Amino acid sequence: MKPEIYQPNSELTEFVKCYWTLEGEKDSTPQKNTIVPDGTMKLIFHYGDTYKHHSNNGEITILPKCFLIGQLTKPYIVEPVGITGSFIVRFYPNGFLPFTTIPIKEIENTAVPLVKLFGKDGEEIGKNILNANSTSERINIIEAFLLKRLTDKQTIDNIVKSTVETILNANGQFSVIEHSLQNNINRRQLTRKFSSTIGISPKQLSKTIRIQAALKSLLTKDVGKLTDLAYENEYFDQAHFIKDFKEFTGLTPKEFYGDDLKMSLIFDKD
Protein backbone atom coordinates (compact mmCIF):
# COMPACT_ATOMS: atom_id res chain seq x y z
CA MET A 1 0.00 0.00 0.00
CA LYS A 2 2.15 2.81 -1.35
CA PRO A 3 0.97 6.41 -0.93
CA GLU A 4 0.55 8.67 -3.96
CA ILE A 5 1.77 12.18 -3.15
CA TYR A 6 0.51 15.46 -4.65
CA GLN A 7 1.67 19.05 -4.17
CA PRO A 8 -0.62 21.89 -3.04
CA ASN A 9 -1.65 25.08 -4.82
CA SER A 10 1.04 27.79 -4.59
CA GLU A 11 -1.21 29.87 -2.31
CA LEU A 12 -1.20 27.04 0.25
CA THR A 13 2.42 25.87 0.11
CA GLU A 14 3.19 27.84 3.27
CA PHE A 15 0.69 25.71 5.20
CA VAL A 16 0.11 22.40 3.40
CA LYS A 17 3.10 20.13 2.84
CA CYS A 18 1.34 17.69 0.53
CA TYR A 19 -1.70 15.54 -0.15
CA TRP A 20 -1.61 11.76 0.15
CA THR A 21 -3.86 9.05 -1.16
CA LEU A 22 -3.74 5.50 0.20
CA GLU A 23 -5.63 2.67 -1.47
CA GLY A 24 -5.62 -1.08 -0.92
CA GLU A 25 -7.69 -4.17 -0.28
CA LYS A 26 -7.92 -5.35 3.32
CA ASP A 27 -5.95 -8.51 2.48
CA SER A 28 -3.04 -6.41 1.13
CA THR A 29 -2.98 -4.08 4.15
CA PRO A 30 -1.15 -4.98 7.38
CA GLN A 31 -3.61 -5.95 10.12
CA LYS A 32 -2.32 -3.12 12.26
CA ASN A 33 -0.61 0.08 11.12
CA THR A 34 1.42 2.34 13.37
CA ILE A 35 1.28 6.04 12.54
CA VAL A 36 4.62 7.37 13.72
CA PRO A 37 4.72 10.97 15.03
CA ASP A 38 6.14 13.27 12.34
CA GLY A 39 5.44 16.75 13.74
CA THR A 40 2.45 17.38 11.48
CA MET A 41 -1.32 17.40 11.78
CA LYS A 42 -3.45 15.78 9.10
CA LEU A 43 -7.00 16.01 7.78
CA ILE A 44 -8.06 12.46 6.89
CA PHE A 45 -10.99 11.50 4.67
CA HIS A 46 -11.79 7.79 4.40
CA TYR A 47 -13.71 7.45 1.13
CA GLY A 48 -13.16 3.70 1.46
CA ASP A 49 -13.91 1.91 4.72
CA THR A 50 -12.85 3.49 7.98
CA TYR A 51 -10.27 2.31 10.52
CA LYS A 52 -10.23 1.21 14.14
CA HIS A 53 -7.93 2.86 16.67
CA HIS A 54 -6.15 0.73 19.29
CA SER A 55 -5.30 2.84 22.35
CA ASN A 56 -2.46 2.11 24.77
CA ASN A 57 -4.91 0.84 27.40
CA GLY A 58 -6.37 -1.72 24.99
CA GLU A 59 -9.54 0.21 24.14
CA ILE A 60 -10.70 -0.08 20.51
CA THR A 61 -12.72 2.70 18.87
CA ILE A 62 -14.03 3.20 15.34
CA LEU A 63 -12.56 6.34 13.81
CA PRO A 64 -14.81 8.84 12.02
CA LYS A 65 -14.89 8.86 8.22
CA CYS A 66 -13.57 12.44 8.22
CA PHE A 67 -11.39 13.91 10.97
CA LEU A 68 -8.23 15.75 11.96
CA ILE A 69 -5.51 13.81 13.69
CA GLY A 70 -3.89 16.18 16.19
CA GLN A 71 -0.19 16.47 16.91
CA LEU A 72 1.14 13.01 17.83
CA THR A 73 3.69 12.45 20.59
CA LYS A 74 3.46 8.65 20.64
CA PRO A 75 2.67 5.81 18.21
CA TYR A 76 -0.94 5.80 17.00
CA ILE A 77 -2.11 2.30 16.09
CA VAL A 78 -4.91 1.80 13.57
CA GLU A 79 -6.47 -1.23 11.90
CA PRO A 80 -8.40 -1.31 8.61
CA VAL A 81 -12.03 -2.40 8.83
CA GLY A 82 -12.22 -3.15 5.11
CA ILE A 83 -11.00 -1.59 1.86
CA THR A 84 -8.62 1.34 2.28
CA GLY A 85 -9.37 4.49 0.32
CA SER A 86 -7.98 7.55 2.10
CA PHE A 87 -7.32 11.16 1.12
CA ILE A 88 -4.97 12.96 3.51
CA VAL A 89 -4.09 16.64 3.81
CA ARG A 90 -0.74 16.94 5.53
CA PHE A 91 0.10 20.30 7.07
CA TYR A 92 3.48 21.70 8.06
CA PRO A 93 4.11 21.63 11.84
CA ASN A 94 2.81 25.22 12.18
CA GLY A 95 0.52 25.07 9.15
CA PHE A 96 -2.87 24.17 10.60
CA LEU A 97 -3.19 27.04 13.09
CA PRO A 98 -4.73 29.61 10.66
CA PHE A 99 -7.61 27.23 9.88
CA THR A 100 -8.90 26.48 13.37
CA THR A 101 -10.22 28.20 16.47
CA ILE A 102 -9.64 25.15 18.71
CA PRO A 103 -6.44 25.40 20.82
CA ILE A 104 -3.83 23.19 19.17
CA LYS A 105 -2.58 21.78 22.47
CA GLU A 106 -6.06 20.45 23.32
CA ILE A 107 -6.17 18.08 20.34
CA GLU A 108 -2.83 16.31 20.91
CA ASN A 109 -2.98 12.55 20.12
CA THR A 110 -6.69 12.95 19.29
CA ALA A 111 -8.93 12.27 16.30
CA VAL A 112 -11.24 15.30 16.01
CA PRO A 113 -14.39 14.97 13.81
CA LEU A 114 -14.70 17.72 11.20
CA VAL A 115 -18.06 18.83 12.56
CA LYS A 116 -16.35 19.68 15.85
CA LEU A 117 -13.60 21.54 14.01
CA PHE A 118 -15.65 23.45 11.47
CA GLY A 119 -19.33 22.98 12.40
CA LYS A 120 -21.76 22.57 9.47
CA ASP A 121 -19.00 23.55 7.04
CA GLY A 122 -17.01 20.56 8.25
CA GLU A 123 -19.94 18.20 7.70
CA GLU A 124 -20.44 19.57 4.18
CA ILE A 125 -16.78 19.43 3.16
CA GLY A 126 -16.58 15.86 4.42
CA LYS A 127 -19.56 14.76 2.32
CA ASN A 128 -18.22 16.55 -0.77
CA ILE A 129 -14.80 14.93 -0.56
CA LEU A 130 -16.19 11.45 0.17
CA ASN A 131 -18.49 11.74 -2.85
CA ALA A 132 -15.82 13.09 -5.21
CA ASN A 133 -14.85 10.92 -8.18
CA SER A 134 -11.10 11.56 -8.33
CA THR A 135 -8.09 12.79 -6.38
CA SER A 136 -7.91 15.99 -8.45
CA GLU A 137 -11.54 16.73 -7.57
CA ARG A 138 -10.81 16.15 -3.87
CA ILE A 139 -7.81 18.47 -4.03
CA ASN A 140 -9.88 21.21 -5.70
CA ILE A 141 -12.60 20.87 -3.03
CA ILE A 142 -10.26 21.03 -0.05
CA GLU A 143 -8.18 23.86 -1.49
CA ALA A 144 -11.25 26.02 -2.11
CA PHE A 145 -12.34 25.29 1.47
CA LEU A 146 -8.94 26.12 3.00
CA LEU A 147 -8.46 29.29 0.95
CA LYS A 148 -11.90 30.51 2.03
CA ARG A 149 -10.91 30.02 5.69
CA LEU A 150 -7.50 31.61 5.25
CA THR A 151 -8.55 35.16 6.06
CA ASP A 152 -5.85 36.16 8.54
CA LYS A 153 -2.22 35.30 7.90
CA GLN A 154 -1.27 37.29 11.00
CA THR A 155 -1.66 34.05 12.98
CA ILE A 156 1.66 32.97 11.45
CA ASP A 157 4.46 33.66 13.91
CA ASN A 158 7.68 34.41 12.04
CA ILE A 159 9.90 33.28 14.93
CA VAL A 160 8.13 29.92 15.08
CA LYS A 161 8.19 29.62 11.28
CA SER A 162 11.95 30.27 11.02
CA THR A 163 12.68 27.89 13.92
CA VAL A 164 10.60 25.13 12.32
CA GLU A 165 12.48 25.60 9.04
CA THR A 166 15.80 25.37 10.91
CA ILE A 167 14.73 22.13 12.62
CA LEU A 168 13.52 20.58 9.36
CA ASN A 169 16.64 21.60 7.41
CA ALA A 170 18.84 20.13 10.15
CA ASN A 171 16.90 16.83 10.22
CA GLY A 172 16.19 17.45 13.89
CA GLN A 173 19.84 17.86 14.88
CA PHE A 174 19.04 21.03 16.76
CA SER A 175 19.88 22.70 20.08
CA VAL A 176 17.20 25.00 21.51
CA ILE A 177 19.79 26.74 23.70
CA GLU A 178 22.19 27.42 20.83
CA HIS A 179 19.38 28.58 18.54
CA SER A 180 18.01 30.93 21.20
CA LEU A 181 21.45 32.46 21.84
CA GLN A 182 22.33 32.84 18.15
CA ASN A 183 19.01 34.50 17.31
CA ASN A 184 18.53 36.46 20.53
CA ILE A 185 15.27 34.62 21.31
CA ASN A 186 13.97 34.04 24.82
CA ARG A 187 13.93 30.26 25.23
CA ARG A 188 10.84 30.12 27.44
CA GLN A 189 8.96 32.46 25.15
CA LEU A 190 9.85 30.28 22.15
CA THR A 191 8.60 27.17 23.97
CA ARG A 192 5.29 28.89 24.80
CA LYS A 193 4.88 30.00 21.18
CA PHE A 194 5.53 26.44 19.97
CA SER A 195 3.02 25.02 22.44
CA SER A 196 0.22 27.29 21.21
CA THR A 197 1.16 27.15 17.51
CA ILE A 198 2.29 23.55 17.03
CA GLY A 199 1.26 21.76 20.22
CA ILE A 200 4.72 20.53 21.16
CA SER A 201 8.00 22.13 22.25
CA PRO A 202 10.97 22.86 19.94
CA LYS A 203 12.86 20.04 21.66
CA GLN A 204 10.01 17.57 21.08
CA LEU A 205 9.70 18.59 17.42
CA SER A 206 13.44 18.17 16.87
CA LYS A 207 13.33 14.69 18.49
CA THR A 208 10.43 13.80 16.20
CA ILE A 209 12.17 14.98 13.03
CA ARG A 210 15.41 13.27 14.03
CA ILE A 211 13.73 9.89 14.49
CA GLN A 212 12.01 10.37 11.11
CA ALA A 213 15.44 10.86 9.54
CA ALA A 214 16.69 7.68 11.22
CA LEU A 215 13.68 5.72 9.94
CA LYS A 216 14.38 6.87 6.39
CA SER A 217 18.00 5.79 6.77
CA LEU A 218 16.93 2.33 7.94
CA LEU A 219 14.77 1.95 4.83
CA THR A 220 17.04 3.50 2.22
CA LYS A 221 20.60 2.81 3.38
CA ASP A 222 22.65 -0.30 4.05
CA VAL A 223 23.10 0.30 7.76
CA GLY A 224 25.93 -1.83 9.13
CA LYS A 225 25.71 -0.96 12.82
CA LEU A 226 23.07 0.77 14.92
CA THR A 227 25.89 2.62 16.65
CA ASP A 228 26.84 4.23 13.33
CA LEU A 229 23.24 5.24 12.69
CA ALA A 230 22.94 6.67 16.19
CA TYR A 231 26.05 8.81 15.79
CA GLU A 232 25.08 9.83 12.25
CA ASN A 233 21.89 11.31 13.71
CA GLU A 234 23.82 12.86 16.62
CA TYR A 235 22.47 10.69 19.42
CA PHE A 236 24.63 10.66 22.53
CA ASP A 237 24.93 6.88 22.33
CA GLN A 238 23.13 3.79 21.04
CA ALA A 239 21.05 3.46 24.22
CA HIS A 240 19.55 6.95 23.72
CA PHE A 241 18.80 6.12 20.09
CA ILE A 242 17.01 2.87 20.99
CA LYS A 243 15.01 4.65 23.73
CA ASP A 244 13.79 7.38 21.34
CA PHE A 245 13.13 4.87 18.56
CA LYS A 246 10.85 2.80 20.79
CA GLU A 247 9.14 5.92 22.19
CA PHE A 248 8.08 7.03 18.70
CA THR A 249 7.48 3.71 16.91
CA GLY A 250 6.64 1.24 19.68
CA LEU A 251 9.46 -0.97 18.37
CA THR A 252 13.15 -1.40 18.98
CA PRO A 253 15.35 -1.00 15.85
CA LYS A 254 15.89 -4.79 15.90
CA GLU A 255 12.13 -5.42 15.92
CA PHE A 256 11.77 -2.95 13.04
CA TYR A 257 13.60 -5.43 10.85
CA GLY A 258 11.20 -8.28 11.73
CA ASP A 259 8.85 -9.79 9.18
CA ASP A 260 6.66 -7.10 7.57
CA LEU A 261 6.91 -4.84 10.60
CA LYS A 262 8.47 -1.94 8.77
CA MET A 263 5.69 -2.11 6.19
CA SER A 264 3.16 -1.48 8.96
CA LEU A 265 4.76 1.83 9.93
CA ILE A 266 3.25 4.95 8.39
CA PHE A 267 5.74 7.79 8.50
CA ASP A 268 7.12 10.67 6.45
CA LYS A 269 8.54 8.96 3.34
CA ASP A 270 8.22 11.93 0.95
C-alpha positions as CSV (number, residue, x, y, z in Angstrom):
1,M,0.0,0.0,0.0
2,K,2.2,2.8,-1.3
3,P,1.0,6.4,-0.9
4,E,0.6,8.7,-4.0
5,I,1.8,12.2,-3.2
6,Y,0.5,15.5,-4.7
7,Q,1.7,19.0,-4.2
8,P,-0.6,21.9,-3.0
9,N,-1.7,25.1,-4.8
10,S,1.0,27.8,-4.6
11,E,-1.2,29.9,-2.3
12,L,-1.2,27.0,0.2
13,T,2.4,25.9,0.1
14,E,3.2,27.8,3.3
15,F,0.7,25.7,5.2
16,V,0.1,22.4,3.4
17,K,3.1,20.1,2.8
18,C,1.3,17.7,0.5
19,Y,-1.7,15.5,-0.2
20,W,-1.6,11.8,0.2
21,T,-3.9,9.1,-1.2
22,L,-3.7,5.5,0.2
23,E,-5.6,2.7,-1.5
24,G,-5.6,-1.1,-0.9
25,E,-7.7,-4.2,-0.3
26,K,-7.9,-5.4,3.3
27,D,-5.9,-8.5,2.5
28,S,-3.0,-6.4,1.1
29,T,-3.0,-4.1,4.1
30,P,-1.1,-5.0,7.4
31,Q,-3.6,-6.0,10.1
32,K,-2.3,-3.1,12.3
33,N,-0.6,0.1,11.1
34,T,1.4,2.3,13.4
35,I,1.3,6.0,12.5
36,V,4.6,7.4,13.7
37,P,4.7,11.0,15.0
38,D,6.1,13.3,12.3
39,G,5.4,16.7,13.7
40,T,2.5,17.4,11.5
41,M,-1.3,17.4,11.8
42,K,-3.5,15.8,9.1
43,L,-7.0,16.0,7.8
44,I,-8.1,12.5,6.9
45,F,-11.0,11.5,4.7
46,H,-11.8,7.8,4.4
47,Y,-13.7,7.4,1.1
48,G,-13.2,3.7,1.5
49,D,-13.9,1.9,4.7
50,T,-12.9,3.5,8.0
51,Y,-10.3,2.3,10.5
52,K,-10.2,1.2,14.1
53,H,-7.9,2.9,16.7
54,H,-6.1,0.7,19.3
55,S,-5.3,2.8,22.3
56,N,-2.5,2.1,24.8
57,N,-4.9,0.8,27.4
58,G,-6.4,-1.7,25.0
59,E,-9.5,0.2,24.1
60,I,-10.7,-0.1,20.5
61,T,-12.7,2.7,18.9
62,I,-14.0,3.2,15.3
63,L,-12.6,6.3,13.8
64,P,-14.8,8.8,12.0
65,K,-14.9,8.9,8.2
66,C,-13.6,12.4,8.2
67,F,-11.4,13.9,11.0
68,L,-8.2,15.8,12.0
69,I,-5.5,13.8,13.7
70,G,-3.9,16.2,16.2
71,Q,-0.2,16.5,16.9
72,L,1.1,13.0,17.8
73,T,3.7,12.5,20.6
74,K,3.5,8.6,20.6
75,P,2.7,5.8,18.2
76,Y,-0.9,5.8,17.0
77,I,-2.1,2.3,16.1
78,V,-4.9,1.8,13.6
79,E,-6.5,-1.2,11.9
80,P,-8.4,-1.3,8.6
81,V,-12.0,-2.4,8.8
82,G,-12.2,-3.2,5.1
83,I,-11.0,-1.6,1.9
84,T,-8.6,1.3,2.3
85,G,-9.4,4.5,0.3
86,S,-8.0,7.6,2.1
87,F,-7.3,11.2,1.1
88,I,-5.0,13.0,3.5
89,V,-4.1,16.6,3.8
90,R,-0.7,16.9,5.5
91,F,0.1,20.3,7.1
92,Y,3.5,21.7,8.1
93,P,4.1,21.6,11.8
94,N,2.8,25.2,12.2
95,G,0.5,25.1,9.2
96,F,-2.9,24.2,10.6
97,L,-3.2,27.0,13.1
98,P,-4.7,29.6,10.7
99,F,-7.6,27.2,9.9
100,T,-8.9,26.5,13.4
101,T,-10.2,28.2,16.5
102,I,-9.6,25.2,18.7
103,P,-6.4,25.4,20.8
104,I,-3.8,23.2,19.2
105,K,-2.6,21.8,22.5
106,E,-6.1,20.4,23.3
107,I,-6.2,18.1,20.3
108,E,-2.8,16.3,20.9
109,N,-3.0,12.6,20.1
110,T,-6.7,13.0,19.3
111,A,-8.9,12.3,16.3
112,V,-11.2,15.3,16.0
113,P,-14.4,15.0,13.8
114,L,-14.7,17.7,11.2
115,V,-18.1,18.8,12.6
116,K,-16.4,19.7,15.9
117,L,-13.6,21.5,14.0
118,F,-15.6,23.5,11.5
119,G,-19.3,23.0,12.4
120,K,-21.8,22.6,9.5
121,D,-19.0,23.6,7.0
122,G,-17.0,20.6,8.3
123,E,-19.9,18.2,7.7
124,E,-20.4,19.6,4.2
125,I,-16.8,19.4,3.2
126,G,-16.6,15.9,4.4
127,K,-19.6,14.8,2.3
128,N,-18.2,16.6,-0.8
129,I,-14.8,14.9,-0.6
130,L,-16.2,11.4,0.2
131,N,-18.5,11.7,-2.8
132,A,-15.8,13.1,-5.2
133,N,-14.8,10.9,-8.2
134,S,-11.1,11.6,-8.3
135,T,-8.1,12.8,-6.4
136,S,-7.9,16.0,-8.5
137,E,-11.5,16.7,-7.6
138,R,-10.8,16.2,-3.9
139,I,-7.8,18.5,-4.0
140,N,-9.9,21.2,-5.7
141,I,-12.6,20.9,-3.0
142,I,-10.3,21.0,-0.1
143,E,-8.2,23.9,-1.5
144,A,-11.3,26.0,-2.1
145,F,-12.3,25.3,1.5
146,L,-8.9,26.1,3.0
147,L,-8.5,29.3,1.0
148,K,-11.9,30.5,2.0
149,R,-10.9,30.0,5.7
150,L,-7.5,31.6,5.3
151,T,-8.6,35.2,6.1
152,D,-5.9,36.2,8.5
153,K,-2.2,35.3,7.9
154,Q,-1.3,37.3,11.0
155,T,-1.7,34.1,13.0
156,I,1.7,33.0,11.5
157,D,4.5,33.7,13.9
158,N,7.7,34.4,12.0
159,I,9.9,33.3,14.9
160,V,8.1,29.9,15.1
161,K,8.2,29.6,11.3
162,S,11.9,30.3,11.0
163,T,12.7,27.9,13.9
164,V,10.6,25.1,12.3
165,E,12.5,25.6,9.0
166,T,15.8,25.4,10.9
167,I,14.7,22.1,12.6
168,L,13.5,20.6,9.4
169,N,16.6,21.6,7.4
170,A,18.8,20.1,10.1
171,N,16.9,16.8,10.2
172,G,16.2,17.4,13.9
173,Q,19.8,17.9,14.9
174,F,19.0,21.0,16.8
175,S,19.9,22.7,20.1
176,V,17.2,25.0,21.5
177,I,19.8,26.7,23.7
178,E,22.2,27.4,20.8
179,H,19.4,28.6,18.5
180,S,18.0,30.9,21.2
181,L,21.5,32.5,21.8
182,Q,22.3,32.8,18.2
183,N,19.0,34.5,17.3
184,N,18.5,36.5,20.5
185,I,15.3,34.6,21.3
186,N,14.0,34.0,24.8
187,R,13.9,30.3,25.2
188,R,10.8,30.1,27.4
189,Q,9.0,32.5,25.1
190,L,9.9,30.3,22.1
191,T,8.6,27.2,24.0
192,R,5.3,28.9,24.8
193,K,4.9,30.0,21.2
194,F,5.5,26.4,20.0
195,S,3.0,25.0,22.4
196,S,0.2,27.3,21.2
197,T,1.2,27.2,17.5
198,I,2.3,23.6,17.0
199,G,1.3,21.8,20.2
200,I,4.7,20.5,21.2
201,S,8.0,22.1,22.2
202,P,11.0,22.9,19.9
203,K,12.9,20.0,21.7
204,Q,10.0,17.6,21.1
205,L,9.7,18.6,17.4
206,S,13.4,18.2,16.9
207,K,13.3,14.7,18.5
208,T,10.4,13.8,16.2
209,I,12.2,15.0,13.0
210,R,15.4,13.3,14.0
211,I,13.7,9.9,14.5
212,Q,12.0,10.4,11.1
213,A,15.4,10.9,9.5
214,A,16.7,7.7,11.2
215,L,13.7,5.7,9.9
216,K,14.4,6.9,6.4
217,S,18.0,5.8,6.8
218,L,16.9,2.3,7.9
219,L,14.8,1.9,4.8
220,T,17.0,3.5,2.2
221,K,20.6,2.8,3.4
222,D,22.6,-0.3,4.0
223,V,23.1,0.3,7.8
224,G,25.9,-1.8,9.1
225,K,25.7,-1.0,12.8
226,L,23.1,0.8,14.9
227,T,25.9,2.6,16.6
228,D,26.8,4.2,13.3
229,L,23.2,5.2,12.7
230,A,22.9,6.7,16.2
231,Y,26.1,8.8,15.8
232,E,25.1,9.8,12.2
233,N,21.9,11.3,13.7
234,E,23.8,12.9,16.6
235,Y,22.5,10.7,19.4
236,F,24.6,10.7,22.5
237,D,24.9,6.9,22.3
238,Q,23.1,3.8,21.0
239,A,21.0,3.5,24.2
240,H,19.5,7.0,23.7
241,F,18.8,6.1,20.1
242,I,17.0,2.9,21.0
243,K,15.0,4.6,23.7
244,D,13.8,7.4,21.3
245,F,13.1,4.9,18.6
246,K,10.9,2.8,20.8
247,E,9.1,5.9,22.2
248,F,8.1,7.0,18.7
249,T,7.5,3.7,16.9
250,G,6.6,1.2,19.7
251,L,9.5,-1.0,18.4
252,T,13.2,-1.4,19.0
253,P,15.3,-1.0,15.9
254,K,15.9,-4.8,15.9
255,E,12.1,-5.4,15.9
256,F,11.8,-2.9,13.0
257,Y,13.6,-5.4,10.8
258,G,11.2,-8.3,11.7
259,D,8.8,-9.8,9.2
260,D,6.7,-7.1,7.6
261,L,6.9,-4.8,10.6
262,K,8.5,-1.9,8.8
263,M,5.7,-2.1,6.2
264,S,3.2,-1.5,9.0
265,L,4.8,1.8,9.9
266,I,3.2,4.9,8.4
267,F,5.7,7.8,8.5
268,D,7.1,10.7,6.4
269,K,8.5,9.0,3.3
270,D,8.2,11.9,0.9
